[in-house]
Amino acid sequence: MKFTKDALVDGTSRRGVIKASFDDLQRVFGEPDVGPNQKLFDKVTCEWDLEFEDGTVATIYDWKEPETPFHEYDWHIGGKSYDAVERIYEAMGR
């Protein structure tokens, strides 16, 4: 599944979660666009901004954590539709 990074994510909101470690996400999606351990609006310390080949925009991010979780964690999935959750799960092979 092809995607680009550093996508324009304005207008996205939480659509679901995926349980994964930081390393699992980094293996599939590469380095995050924000972080790790970089505060963004005092709510997020790590985020991937993705656009899939079908135009689906998705974000993966932690929420209100004091620092980036590197262990298995329920990462938030944001998007403009629930297709974002499906694309993230597909890319992760789930």
DSSP file (Angstrom, degrees, kcal/mol; ACC not computed):
  #  RESIDUE AA STRUCTURE BP1 BP2  ACC     N-H-->O    O-->H-N    N-H-->O    O-->H-N    TCO  KAPPA ALPHA  PHI   PSI    X-CA   Y-CA   Z-CA
    1    1 A M              0   0    0      0, 0.0     2,-0.3     0, 0.0    51,-0.0   0.000 360.0 360.0 360.0 124.2    0.0    0.0    0.0
    2    2 A K        +     0   0    0      2,-0.0    51,-1.8     0, 0.0     2,-0.3  -0.629 360.0 160.1 -91.5 145.6    1.5    3.3   -1.1
    3    3 A F  E     -A   52   0A   0     -2,-0.3     2,-0.3    49,-0.2    49,-0.2  -0.974  28.8-133.8-153.2 161.1    1.4    6.5    0.9
    4    4 A T  E     -A   51   0A   0     47,-2.7    47,-2.2    -2,-0.3     3,-0.3  -0.860  21.9-133.3-114.9 156.6    3.2    9.8    1.1
    5    5 A K  E    S+A   50   0A   0     -2,-0.3    45,-0.2    45,-0.2    43,-0.0  -0.516  79.1  41.9-102.5 173.1    4.3   11.5    4.3
    6    6 A D  S    S+     0   0    0     43,-0.9    44,-0.2    -2,-0.2    -1,-0.2   0.871  79.4 175.5  59.2  40.7    3.9   15.1    5.6
    7    7 A A        -     0   0    0     42,-1.3     2,-0.7    -3,-0.3    -1,-0.1  -0.308  41.8 -99.2 -73.2 157.9    0.3   15.2    4.3
    8    8 A L        +     0   0    0      1,-0.1    -1,-0.1     2,-0.0    42,-0.0  -0.720  44.3 177.1 -77.2 115.3   -2.0   18.2    4.8
    9    9 A V    >   +     0   0    0     -2,-0.7     3,-1.6     3,-0.0    -1,-0.1   0.214  22.8 139.1-112.6  14.2   -4.1   17.0    7.7
   10   10 A D  T 3  S+     0   0    0      1,-0.2     3,-0.1    70,-0.0    -2,-0.0  -0.336  71.3  25.4 -57.4 137.6   -6.3   20.0    8.4
   11   11 A G  T 3  S+     0   0    0      1,-0.3    -1,-0.2    68,-0.0     2,-0.2   0.514  90.1 131.7  86.4   4.9   -9.8   19.0    9.2
   12   12 A T    <   +     0   0    0     -3,-1.6    -1,-0.3    66,-0.1     2,-0.3  -0.557  30.0 179.3 -86.5 156.7   -9.0   15.5   10.5
   13   13 A S  E     -B   79   0A   0     66,-2.2    66,-2.3    -2,-0.2    46,-0.1  -0.952  41.5 -65.7-148.4 167.2  -10.3   14.2   13.8
   14   14 A R  E     +B   78   0A   0     -2,-0.3    64,-0.3    64,-0.2     3,-0.1  -0.309  48.9 162.9 -60.8 129.3  -10.1   11.0   15.8
   15   15 A R  E     -     0   0A   0     62,-3.5     2,-0.3     1,-0.4    63,-0.2   0.529  60.6 -39.0-121.5 -17.2  -11.7    8.0   14.0
   16   16 A G  E     -B   77   0A   0     61,-1.5    61,-3.1     2,-0.0    -1,-0.4  -0.974  55.4-101.8 177.6-169.3  -10.2    5.0   15.9
   17   17 A V  E     -B   76   0A   0     -2,-0.3     2,-0.4    59,-0.3    59,-0.2  -0.929  12.7-155.9-137.0 160.4   -7.2    3.5   17.5
   18   18 A I  E     -B   75   0A   0     57,-2.2    57,-2.2    -2,-0.3     2,-0.7  -0.980  18.7-135.0-138.4 129.4   -4.5    0.9   16.8
   19   19 A K  E     +B   74   0A   0     -2,-0.4     2,-0.3    55,-0.2    55,-0.2  -0.739  53.2 125.5 -83.9 117.6   -2.6   -1.0   19.4
   20   20 A A  E     -B   73   0A   0     53,-2.2    53,-2.2    -2,-0.7     2,-0.2  -0.978  56.3-107.4-162.6 162.2    1.1   -1.0   18.4
   21   21 A S     >  -     0   0    0     -2,-0.3     4,-2.0    51,-0.3     5,-0.2  -0.588  35.7-110.9 -91.3 162.9    4.5    0.0   19.6
   22   22 A F  H  > S+     0   0    0     48,-0.7     4,-2.7    49,-0.3     5,-0.2   0.919 120.5  53.5 -55.9 -44.9    6.4    3.0   18.3
   23   23 A D  H  > S+     0   0    0     47,-0.5     4,-2.3     1,-0.2    -1,-0.2   0.886 105.5  53.0 -60.7 -40.3    8.9    0.6   16.6
   24   24 A D  H  > S+     0   0    0      2,-0.2     4,-1.4     1,-0.2    -1,-0.2   0.932 113.0  43.9 -59.6 -46.1    6.0   -1.2   14.8
   25   25 A L  H  X S+     0   0    0     -4,-2.0     4,-3.3     1,-0.2     5,-0.3   0.901 112.5  51.9 -66.8 -41.1    4.7    2.1   13.4
   26   26 A Q  H  X S+     0   0    0     -4,-2.7     4,-1.8     1,-0.2    -1,-0.2   0.867 105.4  56.0 -65.0 -36.4    8.2    3.3   12.5
   27   27 A R  H  < S+     0   0    0     -4,-2.3    -1,-0.2    -5,-0.2    -2,-0.2   0.890 119.2  31.7 -60.8 -39.8    8.9    0.1   10.6
   28   28 A V  H  < S+     0   0    0     -4,-1.4    -2,-0.2    -5,-0.2    -1,-0.2   0.898 133.8  25.9 -86.2 -43.7    5.8    0.6    8.4
   29   29 A F  H  < S-     0   0    0     -4,-3.3    -3,-0.2     1,-0.3    -2,-0.2   0.431  97.3-134.5-107.0  -0.9    5.5    4.4    8.2
   30   30 A G     <  -     0   0    0     -4,-1.8    -1,-0.3    -5,-0.3    -2,-0.1  -0.305  59.9  -8.4  79.2-167.0    9.1    5.6    8.7
   31   31 A E  S    S-     0   0    0      1,-0.1     4,-0.0    -4,-0.1     2,-0.0  -0.346  82.9-106.2 -62.5 143.2   10.1    8.4   11.0
   32   32 A P        -     0   0    0      0, 0.0    16,-0.3     0, 0.0     3,-0.1  -0.302  14.9-130.0 -67.6 157.8    7.2   10.4   12.4
   33   33 A D  S    S+     0   0    0     14,-1.7     2,-0.4     1,-0.2    15,-0.2   0.769  99.0  32.8 -77.5 -27.5    6.5   13.9   11.1
   34   34 A V  B    S-C   47   0A   0     13,-2.1    13,-2.2     6,-0.0    -1,-0.2  -0.997 105.7 -64.5-127.4 133.6    6.4   15.2   14.7
   35   35 A G        -     0   0    0     -2,-0.4    11,-0.2     1,-0.3     2,-0.2  -0.304  12.4-129.7  85.4-167.1    8.5   13.9   17.5
   36   36 A P  S    S-     0   0    0      0, 0.0    -1,-0.3     0, 0.0    10,-0.2   0.448 115.4  -1.8 -74.1 161.0    9.2   11.7   19.2
   37   37 A N  S    S+     0   0    0      1,-0.2     2,-0.5    -2,-0.2     9,-0.2   0.834  97.1 130.6  57.3  40.5    8.9   13.7   22.4
   38   38 A Q        -     0   0    0      7,-2.2    -1,-0.2    -4,-0.1     2,-0.2  -0.967  57.0-130.3-120.3 112.1    8.1   17.0   20.6
   39   39 A K        -     0   0    0     -2,-0.5     2,-0.5    -3,-0.1     6,-0.2  -0.411  22.2-171.3 -66.7 131.2    5.1   18.8   22.1
   40   40 A L  B >> S-F   44   0B   0      4,-2.7     3,-1.7    -2,-0.2     4,-1.5  -0.953  75.5 -26.5-124.3 108.2    2.5   19.9   19.5
   41   41 A F  T 34 S-     0   0    0     -2,-0.5     4,-0.1     1,-0.3    -1,-0.1   0.767 107.6 -78.7  58.3  27.5   -0.2   22.1   21.0
   42   42 A D  T 34 S+     0   0    0      2,-0.2    -1,-0.3     1,-0.1     3,-0.1   0.662 128.0  76.8  58.5  18.2    0.4   20.5   24.4
   43   43 A K  T <4 S+     0   0    0     -3,-1.7    21,-3.7     1,-0.3    22,-0.4   0.613  88.2  44.3-125.0 -26.7   -1.6   17.5   23.4
   44   44 A V  B  <  +F   40   0B   0     -4,-1.5    -4,-2.7    19,-0.2    -1,-0.3  -0.964  40.9 176.4-129.7 137.8    0.6   15.4   21.1
   45   45 A T  S    S+     0   0    0     -2,-0.4    -7,-2.2     1,-0.3     2,-0.3   0.487  78.9  25.5-112.9  -8.9    4.3   14.4   21.4
   46   46 A C        +     0   0    0     16,-0.2    16,-1.4   -10,-0.2    -1,-0.3  -0.962  66.1 167.4-157.8 134.0    4.5   12.2   18.2
   47   47 A E  E     -CD  34  61A   0    -13,-2.2   -13,-2.1    -2,-0.3   -14,-1.7  -0.987  23.0-154.0-154.8 140.2    2.5   12.1   15.0
   48   48 A W  E     - D   0  60A   0     12,-2.4    12,-1.8    -2,-0.3     2,-0.6  -0.954  13.5-159.2-108.1 133.1    2.6   10.6   11.4
   49   49 A D  E     + D   0  59A   0     -2,-0.4   -42,-1.3    10,-0.2   -43,-0.9  -0.955  23.4 175.2-115.5 111.5    0.8   12.6    8.7
   50   50 A L  E     -AD   5  58A   0      8,-3.1     8,-2.7    -2,-0.6     2,-0.4  -0.873  26.9-166.4-125.4 146.5   -0.1   10.3    5.8
   51   51 A E  E     -AD   4  57A   0    -47,-2.2   -47,-2.7    -2,-0.3     6,-0.2  -0.983  21.3-146.1-129.5 123.9   -1.9   10.4    2.5
   52   52 A F  E >   -A    3   0A   0      4,-3.0     3,-2.7    -2,-0.4   -49,-0.2  -0.404  31.0-101.0 -85.6 163.2   -2.7    7.1    0.8
   53   53 A E  T 3  S+     0   0    0    -51,-1.8   -50,-0.1     1,-0.3    -1,-0.1   0.709 121.8  58.0 -60.1 -21.9   -2.7    6.6   -3.0
   54   54 A D  T 3  S-     0   0    0    -52,-0.2    -1,-0.3     2,-0.1     3,-0.1   0.397 123.8-102.2 -87.8   4.7   -6.5    6.7   -3.0
   55   55 A G  S <  S+     0   0    0     -3,-2.7     2,-0.3     1,-0.3    -2,-0.1   0.360  72.6 147.0  93.6  -5.1   -6.5   10.2   -1.4
   56   56 A T        -     0   0    0     27,-0.1    -4,-3.0    -5,-0.1     2,-0.4  -0.499  36.3-150.6 -67.9 127.8   -7.3    9.1    2.1
   57   57 A V  E     +D   51   0A   0     -2,-0.3    23,-0.7    -6,-0.2    24,-0.4  -0.849  21.4 172.5-101.0 135.2   -5.6   11.3    4.7
   58   58 A A  E     -DE  50  79A   0     -8,-2.7    -8,-3.1    -2,-0.4     2,-0.4  -0.991  17.9-161.1-142.8 148.4   -4.7    9.8    8.0
   59   59 A T  E     -DE  49  78A   0     19,-2.0    19,-2.5    -2,-0.3     2,-0.4  -0.952   3.8-160.3-124.0 150.0   -2.8   10.7   11.2
   60   60 A I  E     +DE  48  77A   0    -12,-1.8   -12,-2.4    -2,-0.4     2,-0.3  -0.999  31.1 149.6-126.5 127.7   -1.4    8.5   13.9
   61   61 A Y  E     -DE  47  76A   0     15,-2.1    15,-2.6    -2,-0.4   -14,-0.2  -0.993  44.8-116.3-156.2 156.1   -0.7   10.2   17.1
   62   62 A D        -     0   0    0    -16,-1.4     2,-0.4    -2,-0.3   -16,-0.2  -0.514  33.9-138.6 -86.0 167.5   -0.4    9.9   20.9
   63   63 A W        -     0   0    0     -2,-0.2   -19,-0.2   -19,-0.1   -20,-0.1  -0.953  64.0 -22.7-140.6 118.4   -2.8   12.0   23.0
   64   64 A K  S    S+     0   0    0    -21,-3.7   -20,-0.1    -2,-0.4    -1,-0.1   0.848  86.0 148.1  55.5  41.3   -2.2   13.9   26.2
   65   65 A E        -     0   0    0    -22,-0.4    -1,-0.2     1,-0.1     3,-0.1  -0.820  53.8-132.8-100.9 145.3    0.9   11.8   27.1
   66   66 A P  S    S+     0   0    0      0, 0.0     2,-0.3     0, 0.0    -1,-0.1   0.803  90.5   0.6 -67.9 -26.6    3.8   13.4   29.0
   67   67 A E  S    S-     0   0    0    -29,-0.0   -22,-0.1   -21,-0.0   -21,-0.1  -0.972  98.6 -71.3-153.3 163.6    6.2   11.8   26.6
   68   68 A T        -     0   0    0     -2,-0.3     2,-0.5   -23,-0.2   -46,-0.0  -0.351  48.2-128.0 -60.3 127.5    6.1    9.6   23.5
   69   69 A P        +     0   0    0      0, 0.0   -47,-0.1     0, 0.0     4,-0.1  -0.671  27.5 178.3 -78.5 124.1    5.0    6.0   24.4
   70   70 A F        +     0   0    0     -2,-0.5   -48,-0.7   -49,-0.1   -47,-0.5   0.605  60.6  77.1 -98.7 -15.5    7.5    3.5   23.0
   71   71 A H  S    S-     0   0    0      1,-0.2   -49,-0.3   -50,-0.2     2,-0.2  -0.193 109.2 -59.2 -80.7 179.4    5.8    0.4   24.4
   72   72 A E  S    S+     0   0    0    -51,-0.2     2,-0.3   -53,-0.1   -51,-0.3  -0.463  74.6 166.8 -62.3 132.6    2.6   -1.1   23.0
   73   73 A Y  E     -B   20   0A   0    -53,-2.2   -53,-2.2    -2,-0.2     2,-1.4  -0.975  48.3-105.7-150.6 152.3    0.0    1.7   23.1
   74   74 A D  E     -B   19   0A   0     -2,-0.3   -55,-0.2   -55,-0.2     2,-0.2  -0.690  45.1-162.5 -84.5  87.9   -3.4    2.6   21.8
   75   75 A W  E     -B   18   0A   0    -57,-2.2   -57,-2.2    -2,-1.4     2,-0.2  -0.488  17.2-118.8 -72.3 140.0   -2.3    5.1   19.2
   76   76 A H  E     -BE  17  61A   0    -15,-2.6   -15,-2.1   -59,-0.2     2,-0.5  -0.560  19.5-150.8 -78.5 143.0   -5.1    7.4   17.9
   77   77 A I  E     -BE  16  60A   0    -61,-3.1   -62,-3.5    -2,-0.2   -61,-1.5  -0.978  15.1-169.2-114.8 122.9   -6.0    7.4   14.2
   78   78 A G  E     +BE  14  59A   0    -19,-2.5   -19,-2.0    -2,-0.5     2,-0.3  -0.758  18.4 136.7-108.1 157.5   -7.3   10.6   12.8
   79   79 A G  E     -BE  13  58A   0    -66,-2.3   -66,-2.2    -2,-0.3   -21,-0.2  -0.977  61.1-102.7-176.0 179.4   -8.9   11.2    9.4
   80   80 A K  S    S+     0   0    0    -23,-0.7     2,-0.3    -2,-0.3   -22,-0.1   0.587 106.8  11.8 -93.0 -15.3  -11.6   12.9    7.5
   81   81 A S  S >  S-     0   0    0    -24,-0.4     3,-1.4   -68,-0.1     4,-0.3  -0.929  87.4 -97.5-149.7 171.7  -13.5    9.6    7.3
   82   82 A Y  T >> S+     0   0    0     -2,-0.3     4,-1.5     1,-0.3     3,-0.5   0.580 108.8  84.3 -72.8  -7.8  -13.3    6.1    8.7
   83   83 A D  H 3> S+     0   0    0      1,-0.2     4,-2.7     2,-0.2    -1,-0.3   0.821  79.7  66.9 -59.3 -29.4  -11.4    5.1    5.6
   84   84 A A  H <> S+     0   0    0     -3,-1.4     4,-2.2     1,-0.2    -1,-0.2   0.907  99.3  48.7 -58.5 -42.7   -8.3    6.4    7.5
   85   85 A V  H <> S+     0   0    0     -3,-0.5     4,-2.5    -4,-0.3    -1,-0.2   0.928 111.2  50.1 -63.7 -44.9   -8.7    3.6   10.0
   86   86 A E  H  X S+     0   0    0     -4,-1.5     4,-2.6     1,-0.2    -2,-0.2   0.916 110.4  49.3 -60.6 -44.2   -9.0    1.0    7.3
   87   87 A R  H  X S+     0   0    0     -4,-2.7     4,-2.6     2,-0.2    -1,-0.2   0.901 111.1  49.3 -64.7 -40.5   -5.9    2.2    5.5
   88   88 A I  H  X S+     0   0    0     -4,-2.2     4,-1.9     2,-0.2    -1,-0.2   0.938 112.9  47.0 -63.5 -46.3   -3.8    2.2    8.6
   89   89 A Y  H  <>S+     0   0    0     -4,-2.5     5,-2.9     2,-0.2     4,-0.4   0.907 112.5  50.0 -62.3 -41.3   -4.9   -1.3    9.5
   90   90 A E  H ><5S+     0   0    0     -4,-2.6     3,-1.4     4,-0.2    -2,-0.2   0.934 110.4  49.4 -61.7 -46.0   -4.2   -2.5    5.9
   91   91 A A  H 3<5S+     0   0    0     -4,-2.6    -1,-0.2     1,-0.3    -2,-0.2   0.847 110.5  51.1 -62.4 -33.5   -0.8   -0.9    5.9
   92   92 A M  T 3<5S-     0   0    0     -4,-1.9    -1,-0.3    -5,-0.2    -2,-0.2   0.496 117.6-115.1 -82.1  -3.6    0.0   -2.6    9.2
   93   93 A G  T < 5       0   0    0     -3,-1.4    -3,-0.2    -4,-0.4    -2,-0.1   0.834 360.0 360.0  75.1  33.2   -1.2   -6.0    7.8
   94   94 A R      <       0   0    0     -5,-2.9    -4,-0.2    -6,-0.1    -5,-0.1   0.373 360.0 360.0-117.6 360.0   -4.1   -6.3   10.1
